[in-house]
Amino acid sequence: MRRPVTPSRVPRSAHGLVPKVLRYTGGSVVATVCSEVAFALLYGPLDLSPGWASVGGWLAGALPNYWLNRRWTWRRTDRPHVVREILPYVGIVAVTLVVATLATRAVDGALGGSDLSGTARTALVAGAFLGVYVVMFALRFVLLDRLFSRLATLDHRRRQDGDPTPTAERMALTDD
């Protein structure tokens, strides 16, 4: 018979992972709501194409997602470095934009000859947009966790070497 898992038997890494995933989930919910509302408004009432509505929805969620997750999930408070942090973040979340654009165009195209109402059509295409975000949720967490963990490791090494300047600030100083 297996012994129950007690806090002392849970690996140390799991103790920090659960709160991190919960914080990430909270930030992602806020960003997803921003994205979904923007997409639905741009695609429905404003009659933008699925591609442009996806871009607008992506932007509406990517900006709060970055700041919420950077600050809240991964506890980064230093100045972000464009090359080491912002560009990799954009690369990671841009995959979601590409997949969302393809999915919404496909659903919109499939509904092209149907006699659905505008509201039903908007709901179905917006559902495809939301579905992409749900599917990409775990992949993005893993990739963003690797990114921010790497930055934290660099900062830790820097502190051990006696450099009090955070990595992002030090890199920004040398870029000028």
Summary of the structure (lengths in Angstrom):
residues: 176
radius of gyration: 20.1
end to end distance: 62.6
largest distance: 68.1
contacts: 508
relative contact order: 0.13
helix: 80%
strand: 0%
